[in-house]
Amino acid sequence: MKKALGFLAGFGLLALAAGAARTAHLGWGGGHTDVGFWWTVIAAFLAIAALGALVGTAIHSRNTG
């Protein structure tokens, strides 16, 4: 159960990162460099959190026997 919740959280954060990256792309494309920059920063932090959740879940849920 913990493994499923960990992966669900990781993929949820990855979806949020993708949404933030899309908003950043729209900001850059619309000529709003400040919006593009800060949404890129937010997307990067969310991607780091997502990878941490996915890798951490994979490491801590493996069998040690």
mmJSON file of the N, C-alpha and C atoms, coordinates in Angstrom:
{"data_MODEL":{"atom_site":{
"group_PDB":["ATOM","ATOM","ATOM","ATOM","ATOM","ATOM","ATOM","ATOM","ATOM","ATOM","ATOM","ATOM","ATOM","ATOM","ATOM","ATOM","ATOM","ATOM","ATOM","ATOM","ATOM","ATOM","ATOM","ATOM","ATOM","ATOM","ATOM","ATOM","ATOM","ATOM","ATOM","ATOM","ATOM","ATOM","ATOM","ATOM","ATOM","ATOM","ATOM","ATOM","ATOM","ATOM","ATOM","ATOM","ATOM","ATOM","ATOM","ATOM","ATOM","ATOM","ATOM","ATOM","ATOM","ATOM","ATOM","ATOM","ATOM","ATOM","ATOM","ATOM","ATOM","ATOM","ATOM","ATOM","ATOM","ATOM","ATOM","ATOM","ATOM","ATOM","ATOM","ATOM","ATOM","ATOM","ATOM","ATOM","ATOM","ATOM","ATOM","ATOM","ATOM","ATOM","ATOM","ATOM","ATOM","ATOM","ATOM","ATOM","ATOM","ATOM","ATOM","ATOM","ATOM","ATOM","ATOM","ATOM","ATOM","ATOM","ATOM","ATOM","ATOM","ATOM","ATOM","ATOM","ATOM","ATOM","ATOM","ATOM","ATOM","ATOM","ATOM","ATOM","ATOM","ATOM","ATOM","ATOM","ATOM","ATOM","ATOM","ATOM","ATOM","ATOM","ATOM","ATOM","ATOM","ATOM","ATOM","ATOM","ATOM","ATOM","ATOM","ATOM","ATOM","ATOM","ATOM","ATOM","ATOM","ATOM","ATOM","ATOM","ATOM","ATOM","ATOM","ATOM","ATOM","ATOM","ATOM","ATOM","ATOM","ATOM","ATOM","ATOM","ATOM","ATOM","ATOM","ATOM","ATOM","ATOM","ATOM","ATOM","ATOM","ATOM","ATOM","ATOM","ATOM","ATOM","ATOM","ATOM","ATOM","ATOM","ATOM","ATOM","ATOM","ATOM","ATOM","ATOM","ATOM","ATOM","ATOM","ATOM","ATOM","ATOM","ATOM","ATOM","ATOM","ATOM","ATOM","ATOM","ATOM","ATOM","ATOM","ATOM","ATOM","ATOM","ATOM"],
"id":[1,2,3,4,5,6,7,8,9,10,11,12,13,14,15,16,17,18,19,20,21,22,23,24,25,26,27,28,29,30,31,32,33,34,35,36,37,38,39,40,41,42,43,44,45,46,47,48,49,50,51,52,53,54,55,56,57,58,59,60,61,62,63,64,65,66,67,68,69,70,71,72,73,74,75,76,77,78,79,80,81,82,83,84,85,86,87,88,89,90,91,92,93,94,95,96,97,98,99,100,101,102,103,104,105,106,107,108,109,110,111,112,113,114,115,116,117,118,119,120,121,122,123,124,125,126,127,128,129,130,131,132,133,134,135,136,137,138,139,140,141,142,143,144,145,146,147,148,149,150,151,152,153,154,155,156,157,158,159,160,161,162,163,164,165,166,167,168,169,170,171,172,173,174,175,176,177,178,179,180,181,182,183,184,185,186,187,188,189,190,191,192,193,194,195],
"type_symbol":["N","C","C","N","C","C","N","C","C","N","C","C","N","C","C","N","C","C","N","C","C","N","C","C","N","C","C","N","C","C","N","C","C","N","C","C","N","C","C","N","C","C","N","C","C","N","C","C","N","C","C","N","C","C","N","C","C","N","C","C","N","C","C","N","C","C","N","C","C","N","C","C","N","C","C","N","C","C","N","C","C","N","C","C","N","C","C","N","C","C","N","C","C","N","C","C","N","C","C","N","C","C","N","C","C","N","C","C","N","C","C","N","C","C","N","C","C","N","C","C","N","C","C","N","C","C","N","C","C","N","C","C","N","C","C","N","C","C","N","C","C","N","C","C","N","C","C","N","C","C","N","C","C","N","C","C","N","C","C","N","C","C","N","C","C","N","C","C","N","C","C","N","C","C","N","C","C","N","C","C","N","C","C","N","C","C","N","C","C","N","C","C","N","C","C"],
"label_atom_id":["N","CA","C","N","CA","C","N","CA","C","N","CA","C","N","CA","C","N","CA","C","N","CA","C","N","CA","C","N","CA","C","N","CA","C","N","CA","C","N","CA","C","N","CA","C","N","CA","C","N","CA","C","N","CA","C","N","CA","C","N","CA","C","N","CA","C","N","CA","C","N","CA","C","N","CA","C","N","CA","C","N","CA","C","N","CA","C","N","CA","C","N","CA","C","N","CA","C","N","CA","C","N","CA","C","N","CA","C","N","CA","C","N","CA","C","N","CA","C","N","CA","C","N","CA","C","N","CA","C","N","CA","C","N","CA","C","N","CA","C","N","CA","C","N","CA","C","N","CA","C","N","CA","C","N","CA","C","N","CA","C","N","CA","C","N","CA","C","N","CA","C","N","CA","C","N","CA","C","N","CA","C","N","CA","C","N","CA","C","N","CA","C","N","CA","C","N","CA","C","N","CA","C","N","CA","C","N","CA","C","N","CA","C","N","CA","C","N","CA","C","N","CA","C","N","CA","C"],
"label_alt_id":[null,null,null,null,null,null,null,null,null,null,null,null,null,null,null,null,null,null,null,null,null,null,null,null,null,null,null,null,null,null,null,null,null,null,null,null,null,null,null,null,null,null,null,null,null,null,null,null,null,null,null,null,null,null,null,null,null,null,null,null,null,null,null,null,null,null,null,null,null,null,null,null,null,null,null,null,null,null,null,null,null,null,null,null,null,null,null,null,null,null,null,null,null,null,null,null,null,null,null,null,null,null,null,null,null,null,null,null,null,null,null,null,null,null,null,null,null,null,null,null,null,null,null,null,null,null,null,null,null,null,null,null,null,null,null,null,null,null,null,null,null,null,null,null,null,null,null,null,null,null,null,null,null,null,null,null,null,null,null,null,null,null,null,null,null,null,null,null,null,null,null,null,null,null,null,null,null,null,null,null,null,null,null,null,null,null,null,null,null,null,null,null,null,null,null],
"label_comp_id":["MET","MET","MET","LYS","LYS","LYS","LYS","LYS","LYS","ALA","ALA","ALA","LEU","LEU","LEU","GLY","GLY","GLY","PHE","PHE","PHE","LEU","LEU","LEU","ALA","ALA","ALA","GLY","GLY","GLY","PHE","PHE","PHE","GLY","GLY","GLY","LEU","LEU","LEU","LEU","LEU","LEU","ALA","ALA","ALA","LEU","LEU","LEU","ALA","ALA","ALA","ALA","ALA","ALA","GLY","GLY","GLY","ALA","ALA","ALA","ALA","ALA","ALA","ARG","ARG","ARG","THR","THR","THR","ALA","ALA","ALA","HIS","HIS","HIS","LEU","LEU","LEU","GLY","GLY","GLY","TRP","TRP","TRP","GLY","GLY","GLY","GLY","GLY","GLY","GLY","GLY","GLY","HIS","HIS","HIS","THR","THR","THR","ASP","ASP","ASP","VAL","VAL","VAL","GLY","GLY","GLY","PHE","PHE","PHE","TRP","TRP","TRP","TRP","TRP","TRP","THR","THR","THR","VAL","VAL","VAL","ILE","ILE","ILE","ALA","ALA","ALA","ALA","ALA","ALA","PHE","PHE","PHE","LEU","LEU","LEU","ALA","ALA","ALA","ILE","ILE","ILE","ALA","ALA","ALA","ALA","ALA","ALA","LEU","LEU","LEU","GLY","GLY","GLY","ALA","ALA","ALA","LEU","LEU","LEU","VAL","VAL","VAL","GLY","GLY","GLY","THR","THR","THR","ALA","ALA","ALA","ILE","ILE","ILE","HIS","HIS","HIS","SER","SER","SER","ARG","ARG","ARG","ASN","ASN","ASN","THR","THR","THR","GLY","GLY","GLY"],
"label_asym_id":["A","A","A","A","A","A","A","A","A","A","A","A","A","A","A","A","A","A","A","A","A","A","A","A","A","A","A","A","A","A","A","A","A","A","A","A","A","A","A","A","A","A","A","A","A","A","A","A","A","A","A","A","A","A","A","A","A","A","A","A","A","A","A","A","A","A","A","A","A","A","A","A","A","A","A","A","A","A","A","A","A","A","A","A","A","A","A","A","A","A","A","A","A","A","A","A","A","A","A","A","A","A","A","A","A","A","A","A","A","A","A","A","A","A","A","A","A","A","A","A","A","A","A","A","A","A","A","A","A","A","A","A","A","A","A","A","A","A","A","A","A","A","A","A","A","A","A","A","A","A","A","A","A","A","A","A","A","A","A","A","A","A","A","A","A","A","A","A","A","A","A","A","A","A","A","A","A","A","A","A","A","A","A","A","A","A","A","A","A","A","A","A","A","A","A"],
"label_entity_id":["1","1","1","1","1","1","1","1","1","1","1","1","1","1","1","1","1","1","1","1","1","1","1","1","1","1","1","1","1","1","1","1","1","1","1","1","1","1","1","1","1","1","1","1","1","1","1","1","1","1","1","1","1","1","1","1","1","1","1","1","1","1","1","1","1","1","1","1","1","1","1","1","1","1","1","1","1","1","1","1","1","1","1","1","1","1","1","1","1","1","1","1","1","1","1","1","1","1","1","1","1","1","1","1","1","1","1","1","1","1","1","1","1","1","1","1","1","1","1","1","1","1","1","1","1","1","1","1","1","1","1","1","1","1","1","1","1","1","1","1","1","1","1","1","1","1","1","1","1","1","1","1","1","1","1","1","1","1","1","1","1","1","1","1","1","1","1","1","1","1","1","1","1","1","1","1","1","1","1","1","1","1","1","1","1","1","1","1","1","1","1","1","1","1","1"],
"label_seq_id":[1,1,1,2,2,2,3,3,3,4,4,4,5,5,5,6,6,6,7,7,7,8,8,8,9,9,9,10,10,10,11,11,11,12,12,12,13,13,13,14,14,14,15,15,15,16,16,16,17,17,17,18,18,18,19,19,19,20,20,20,21,21,21,22,22,22,23,23,23,24,24,24,25,25,25,26,26,26,27,27,27,28,28,28,29,29,29,30,30,30,31,31,31,32,32,32,33,33,33,34,34,34,35,35,35,36,36,36,37,37,37,38,38,38,39,39,39,40,40,40,41,41,41,42,42,42,43,43,43,44,44,44,45,45,45,46,46,46,47,47,47,48,48,48,49,49,49,50,50,50,51,51,51,52,52,52,53,53,53,54,54,54,55,55,55,56,56,56,57,57,57,58,58,58,59,59,59,60,60,60,61,61,61,62,62,62,63,63,63,64,64,64,65,65,65],
"pdbx_PDB_ins_code":[null,null,null,null,null,null,null,null,null,null,null,null,null,null,null,null,null,null,null,null,null,null,null,null,null,null,null,null,null,null,null,null,null,null,null,null,null,null,null,null,null,null,null,null,null,null,null,null,null,null,null,null,null,null,null,null,null,null,null,null,null,null,null,null,null,null,null,null,null,null,null,null,null,null,null,null,null,null,null,null,null,null,null,null,null,null,null,null,null,null,null,null,null,null,null,null,null,null,null,null,null,null,null,null,null,null,null,null,null,null,null,null,null,null,null,null,null,null,null,null,null,null,null,null,null,null,null,null,null,null,null,null,null,null,null,null,null,null,null,null,null,null,null,null,null,null,null,null,null,null,null,null,null,null,null,null,null,null,null,null,null,null,null,null,null,null,null,null,null,null,null,null,null,null,null,null,null,null,null,null,null,null,null,null,null,null,null,null,null,null,null,null,null,null,null],
"Cartn_x":[0.816,0.0,0.867,1.922,2.808,3.496,3.822,4.484,3.567,2.307,1.345,1.145,1.047,0.866,2.1,3.272,4.499,4.597,4.288,4.321,3.208,2.056,0.954,1.342,1.985,2.443,3.489,4.407,5.444,4.862,3.916,3.306,2.392,1.784,0.993,1.863,3.008,3.942,4.492,4.691,5.158,4.112,2.848,1.774,1.732,1.923,1.97,3.163,4.299,5.482,5.22,4.519,4.199,3.265,2.31,1.416,2.161,3.099,3.9,4.801,5.342,6.18,5.35,4.119,3.236,2.941,2.672,2.422,3.668,4.836,6.082,6.255,5.955,6.071,5.126,3.914,2.96,3.439,4.054,4.596,5.731,6.661,7.768,7.247,6.311,5.784,4.99,4.375,3.583,4.388,5.699,6.541,6.623,6.104,6.155,7.312,8.5,9.693,9.701,9.11,9.077,8.185,7.051,6.155,6.831,7.447,8.139,9.256,10.024,11.147,10.685,9.739,9.341,8.576,7.786,7.106,8.101,9.192,10.252,10.918,11.158,11.736,10.801,9.513,8.535,8.487,8.487,8.463,9.703,10.84,12.074,11.999,11.531,11.398,10.4,9.288,8.3,8.855,9.639,10.25,11.258,12.023,12.973,12.225,11.136,10.336,9.724,9.253,8.657,9.693,10.867,11.916,12.354,12.408,12.743,11.714,10.44,9.38,9.422,9.634,9.664,10.886,12.041,13.273,13.249,12.818,12.73,11.767,10.637,9.684,10.284,10.962,11.57,12.655,13.445,14.522,13.974,13.021,12.553,11.485,10.999,9.972,10.476,11.768,12.315,12.524,12.508,12.711,14.194,14.505,15.905,16.228,15.386,15.592,16.117],
"Cartn_y":[-1.193,0.0,1.267,1.232,2.394,2.617,1.516,1.619,2.296,1.909,2.502,3.989,4.338,5.751,6.587,6.014,6.732,7.005,5.977,6.176,7.106,7.026,7.933,9.381,9.611,10.964,11.444,10.557,10.926,11.276,10.462,10.75,11.978,12.219,13.437,14.683,14.629,15.755,15.928,14.819,14.899,15.554,15.268,15.913,17.417,17.792,19.214,19.895,19.211,19.76,19.952,19.007,19.139,20.323,20.522,21.677,22.993,23.025,24.235,24.491,23.433,23.593,24.11,23.649,24.134,25.623,26.023,27.435,28.275,27.742,28.45,28.606,27.553,27.604,28.659,28.717,29.734,31.139,31.271,32.57,33.025,32.105,32.444,32.788,31.98,32.195,33.479,33.917,35.133,36.396,36.245,37.419,37.859,37.051,37.378,36.604,37.174,36.458,36.222,37.126,36.931,35.744,35.631,34.501,33.202,33.223,32.044,31.601,32.56,32.231,31.607,32.266,31.767,30.454,30.259,28.968,27.873,28.221,27.246,26.836,27.799,27.502,26.594,26.918,26.105,24.69,24.587,23.273,22.456,23.1,22.391,21.867,22.681,22.222,21.077,21.159,20.081,18.802,18.933,17.753,17.101,17.901,17.368,16.636,17.217,16.571,15.269,15.264,14.061,12.952,13.284,12.278,11.764,12.648,12.227,11.272,11.557,10.672,9.318,9.318,8.058,7.217,7.832,7.089,6.655,7.53,7.183,6.037,6.041,4.944,3.647,3.722,2.509,1.942,2.811,2.363,1.785,2.466,2.085,1.007,0.625,-0.408,-1.729,-1.832,-3.088,-4.096,-5.35,-6.412,-6.552,-6.73,-6.854,-8.279,-9.192,-10.567,-11.398],
"Cartn_z":[0.0,0.0,0.0,0.82,0.872,-0.475,-1.14,-2.439,-3.457,-3.463,-4.4,-4.104,-2.835,-2.483,-2.827,-2.648,-2.992,-4.482,-5.279,-6.729,-7.188,-6.558,-6.895,-6.608,-5.476,-5.14,-6.148,-6.519,-7.482,-8.835,-9.308,-10.606,-10.534,-9.378,-9.205,-9.282,-8.632,-8.703,-10.115,-10.807,-12.186,-13.084,-12.83,-13.594,-13.307,-12.056,-11.714,-12.386,-12.432,-13.103,-14.59,-15.207,-16.628,-16.86,-15.974,-16.09,-15.922,-14.989,-14.788,-15.989,-16.579,-17.768,-18.939,-19.046,-20.119,-19.927,-18.692,-18.409,-18.708,-18.376,-18.681,-20.186,-20.925,-22.388,-22.968,-22.445,-22.911,-22.549,-21.383,-20.98,-21.878,-22.155,-23.046,-24.434,-24.927,-26.271,-26.407,-25.31,-25.341,-25.099,-24.943,-24.728,-23.276,-22.374,-20.939,-20.314,-20.416,-19.971,-18.469,-17.688,-16.245,-15.877,-16.525,-16.279,-16.708,-17.879,-18.37,-17.449,-16.971,-16.088,-14.784,-14.102,-12.788,-12.869,-13.924,-14.063,-14.426,-15.089,-15.34,-14.038,-13.162,-11.854,-11.055,-11.053,-10.329,-10.91,-12.232,-12.878,-12.51,-12.431,-12.071,-10.642,-9.714,-8.325,-8.202,-8.92,-8.889,-9.505,-10.561,-11.178,-10.235,-9.533,-8.552,-7.44,-6.959,-5.917,-6.426,-7.675,-8.256,-8.372,-8.872,-8.988,-7.619,-6.653,-5.291,-4.725,-4.964,-4.471,-5.172,-6.481,-7.226,-6.871,-6.84,-6.505,-5.041,-4.157,-2.751,-2.492,-3.183,-3.04,-3.552,-4.689,-5.247,-4.32,-3.732,-2.851,-1.547,-0.945,0.382,0.366,-0.798,-0.831,-1.401,-1.669,-2.192,-1.061,-1.432,-0.455,-0.142,1.13,1.545,1.96,1.622,2.073,1.001],
"occupancy":[1.0,1.0,1.0,1.0,1.0,1.0,1.0,1.0,1.0,1.0,1.0,1.0,1.0,1.0,1.0,1.0,1.0,1.0,1.0,1.0,1.0,1.0,1.0,1.0,1.0,1.0,1.0,1.0,1.0,1.0,1.0,1.0,1.0,1.0,1.0,1.0,1.0,1.0,1.0,1.0,1.0,1.0,1.0,1.0,1.0,1.0,1.0,1.0,1.0,1.0,1.0,1.0,1.0,1.0,1.0,1.0,1.0,1.0,1.0,1.0,1.0,1.0,1.0,1.0,1.0,1.0,1.0,1.0,1.0,1.0,1.0,1.0,1.0,1.0,1.0,1.0,1.0,1.0,1.0,1.0,1.0,1.0,1.0,1.0,1.0,1.0,1.0,1.0,1.0,1.0,1.0,1.0,1.0,1.0,1.0,1.0,1.0,1.0,1.0,1.0,1.0,1.0,1.0,1.0,1.0,1.0,1.0,1.0,1.0,1.0,1.0,1.0,1.0,1.0,1.0,1.0,1.0,1.0,1.0,1.0,1.0,1.0,1.0,1.0,1.0,1.0,1.0,1.0,1.0,1.0,1.0,1.0,1.0,1.0,1.0,1.0,1.0,1.0,1.0,1.0,1.0,1.0,1.0,1.0,1.0,1.0,1.0,1.0,1.0,1.0,1.0,1.0,1.0,1.0,1.0,1.0,1.0,1.0,1.0,1.0,1.0,1.0,1.0,1.0,1.0,1.0,1.0,1.0,1.0,1.0,1.0,1.0,1.0,1.0,1.0,1.0,1.0,1.0,1.0,1.0,1.0,1.0,1.0,1.0,1.0,1.0,1.0,1.0,1.0,1.0,1.0,1.0,1.0,1.0,1.0],
"B_iso_or_equiv":[0.0,0.0,0.0,0.0,0.0,0.0,0.0,0.0,0.0,0.0,0.0,0.0,0.0,0.0,0.0,0.0,0.0,0.0,0.0,0.0,0.0,0.0,0.0,0.0,0.0,0.0,0.0,0.0,0.0,0.0,0.0,0.0,0.0,0.0,0.0,0.0,0.0,0.0,0.0,0.0,0.0,0.0,0.0,0.0,0.0,0.0,0.0,0.0,0.0,0.0,0.0,0.0,0.0,0.0,0.0,0.0,0.0,0.0,0.0,0.0,0.0,0.0,0.0,0.0,0.0,0.0,0.0,0.0,0.0,0.0,0.0,0.0,0.0,0.0,0.0,0.0,0.0,0.0,0.0,0.0,0.0,0.0,0.0,0.0,0.0,0.0,0.0,0.0,0.0,0.0,0.0,0.0,0.0,0.0,0.0,0.0,0.0,0.0,0.0,0.0,0.0,0.0,0.0,0.0,0.0,0.0,0.0,0.0,0.0,0.0,0.0,0.0,0.0,0.0,0.0,0.0,0.0,0.0,0.0,0.0,0.0,0.0,0.0,0.0,0.0,0.0,0.0,0.0,0.0,0.0,0.0,0.0,0.0,0.0,0.0,0.0,0.0,0.0,0.0,0.0,0.0,0.0,0.0,0.0,0.0,0.0,0.0,0.0,0.0,0.0,0.0,0.0,0.0,0.0,0.0,0.0,0.0,0.0,0.0,0.0,0.0,0.0,0.0,0.0,0.0,0.0,0.0,0.0,0.0,0.0,0.0,0.0,0.0,0.0,0.0,0.0,0.0,0.0,0.0,0.0,0.0,0.0,0.0,0.0,0.0,0.0,0.0,0.0,0.0,0.0,0.0,0.0,0.0,0.0,0.0],
"pdbx_formal_charge":[null,null,null,null,null,null,null,null,null,null,null,null,null,null,null,null,null,null,null,null,null,null,null,null,null,null,null,null,null,null,null,null,null,null,null,null,null,null,null,null,null,null,null,null,null,null,null,null,null,null,null,null,null,null,null,null,null,null,null,null,null,null,null,null,null,null,null,null,null,null,null,null,null,null,null,null,null,null,null,null,null,null,null,null,null,null,null,null,null,null,null,null,null,null,null,null,null,null,null,null,null,null,null,null,null,null,null,null,null,null,null,null,null,null,null,null,null,null,null,null,null,null,null,null,null,null,null,null,null,null,null,null,null,null,null,null,null,null,null,null,null,null,null,null,null,null,null,null,null,null,null,null,null,null,null,null,null,null,null,null,null,null,null,null,null,null,null,null,null,null,null,null,null,null,null,null,null,null,null,null,null,null,null,null,null,null,null,null,null,null,null,null,null,null,null],
"auth_seq_id":[1,1,1,2,2,2,3,3,3,4,4,4,5,5,5,6,6,6,7,7,7,8,8,8,9,9,9,10,10,10,11,11,11,12,12,12,13,13,13,14,14,14,15,15,15,16,16,16,17,17,17,18,18,18,19,19,19,20,20,20,21,21,21,22,22,22,23,23,23,24,24,24,25,25,25,26,26,26,27,27,27,28,28,28,29,29,29,30,30,30,31,31,31,32,32,32,33,33,33,34,34,34,35,35,35,36,36,36,37,37,37,38,38,38,39,39,39,40,40,40,41,41,41,42,42,42,43,43,43,44,44,44,45,45,45,46,46,46,47,47,47,48,48,48,49,49,49,50,50,50,51,51,51,52,52,52,53,53,53,54,54,54,55,55,55,56,56,56,57,57,57,58,58,58,59,59,59,60,60,60,61,61,61,62,62,62,63,63,63,64,64,64,65,65,65],
"auth_comp_id":["MET","MET","MET","LYS","LYS","LYS","LYS","LYS","LYS","ALA","ALA","ALA","LEU","LEU","LEU","GLY","GLY","GLY","PHE","PHE","PHE","LEU","LEU","LEU","ALA","ALA","ALA","GLY","GLY","GLY","PHE","PHE","PHE","GLY","GLY","GLY","LEU","LEU","LEU","LEU","LEU","LEU","ALA","ALA","ALA","LEU","LEU","LEU","ALA","ALA","ALA","ALA","ALA","ALA","GLY","GLY","GLY","ALA","ALA","ALA","ALA","ALA","ALA","ARG","ARG","ARG","THR","THR","THR","ALA","ALA","ALA","HIS","HIS","HIS","LEU","LEU","LEU","GLY","GLY","GLY","TRP","TRP","TRP","GLY","GLY","GLY","GLY","GLY","GLY","GLY","GLY","GLY","HIS","HIS","HIS","THR","THR","THR","ASP","ASP","ASP","VAL","VAL","VAL","GLY","GLY","GLY","PHE","PHE","PHE","TRP","TRP","TRP","TRP","TRP","TRP","THR","THR","THR","VAL","VAL","VAL","ILE","ILE","ILE","ALA","ALA","ALA","ALA","ALA","ALA","PHE","PHE","PHE","LEU","LEU","LEU","ALA","ALA","ALA","ILE","ILE","ILE","ALA","ALA","ALA","ALA","ALA","ALA","LEU","LEU","LEU","GLY","GLY","GLY","ALA","ALA","ALA","LEU","LEU","LEU","VAL","VAL","VAL","GLY","GLY","GLY","THR","THR","THR","ALA","ALA","ALA","ILE","ILE","ILE","HIS","HIS","HIS","SER","SER","SER","ARG","ARG","ARG","ASN","ASN","ASN","THR","THR","THR","GLY","GLY","GLY"],
"auth_asym_id":["A","A","A","A","A","A","A","A","A","A","A","A","A","A","A","A","A","A","A","A","A","A","A","A","A","A","A","A","A","A","A","A","A","A","A","A","A","A","A","A","A","A","A","A","A","A","A","A","A","A","A","A","A","A","A","A","A","A","A","A","A","A","A","A","A","A","A","A","A","A","A","A","A","A","A","A","A","A","A","A","A","A","A","A","A","A","A","A","A","A","A","A","A","A","A","A","A","A","A","A","A","A","A","A","A","A","A","A","A","A","A","A","A","A","A","A","A","A","A","A","A","A","A","A","A","A","A","A","A","A","A","A","A","A","A","A","A","A","A","A","A","A","A","A","A","A","A","A","A","A","A","A","A","A","A","A","A","A","A","A","A","A","A","A","A","A","A","A","A","A","A","A","A","A","A","A","A","A","A","A","A","A","A","A","A","A","A","A","A","A","A","A","A","A","A"],
"auth_atom_id":["N","CA","C","N","CA","C","N","CA","C","N","CA","C","N","CA","C","N","CA","C","N","CA","C","N","CA","C","N","CA","C","N","CA","C","N","CA","C","N","CA","C","N","CA","C","N","CA","C","N","CA","C","N","CA","C","N","CA","C","N","CA","C","N","CA","C","N","CA","C","N","CA","C","N","CA","C","N","CA","C","N","CA","C","N","CA","C","N","CA","C","N","CA","C","N","CA","C","N","CA","C","N","CA","C","N","CA","C","N","CA","C","N","CA","C","N","CA","C","N","CA","C","N","CA","C","N","CA","C","N","CA","C","N","CA","C","N","CA","C","N","CA","C","N","CA","C","N","CA","C","N","CA","C","N","CA","C","N","CA","C","N","CA","C","N","CA","C","N","CA","C","N","CA","C","N","CA","C","N","CA","C","N","CA","C","N","CA","C","N","CA","C","N","CA","C","N","CA","C","N","CA","C","N","CA","C","N","CA","C","N","CA","C","N","CA","C","N","CA","C","N","CA","C","N","CA","C"],
"pdbx_PDB_model_num":[1,1,1,1,1,1,1,1,1,1,1,1,1,1,1,1,1,1,1,1,1,1,1,1,1,1,1,1,1,1,1,1,1,1,1,1,1,1,1,1,1,1,1,1,1,1,1,1,1,1,1,1,1,1,1,1,1,1,1,1,1,1,1,1,1,1,1,1,1,1,1,1,1,1,1,1,1,1,1,1,1,1,1,1,1,1,1,1,1,1,1,1,1,1,1,1,1,1,1,1,1,1,1,1,1,1,1,1,1,1,1,1,1,1,1,1,1,1,1,1,1,1,1,1,1,1,1,1,1,1,1,1,1,1,1,1,1,1,1,1,1,1,1,1,1,1,1,1,1,1,1,1,1,1,1,1,1,1,1,1,1,1,1,1,1,1,1,1,1,1,1,1,1,1,1,1,1,1,1,1,1,1,1,1,1,1,1,1,1,1,1,1,1,1,1]
}}}
